[in-house]
């Protein structure tokens, strides 16, 4: 996965070619928190500052910062895919949950 991560927060980044600048925002939270940089190192520093500022702002107003991900994921699958997942888990002697977690870790390199 090509994503920036800092203190458990992830960022989505785009390159704006006409301005020759990277623009990003923190994903997975309700608030809109953006940042930018002209180089990768500047972008990374700006992302870290954005997360730190977001956490500081939440603390200063007594608001709990959004945690981007709870650790729960709900999926809707076709019956065929559901059956295939159960079969794959059973053939490896693992629970469906563990099989899905392991498969997603491998796919995302997390």
ABEGO torsion letter per residue (X at the ends): XBBBBBGGBBBBBBBBAAAGBBBBBBBGBABBBBBBBABAAAAAAAAAAAAAAAAAAAAAAGBBBBBABAGBBBBBBBAAAAAAAAAAAAAAGBBAAAAAAAAAAAAAGX
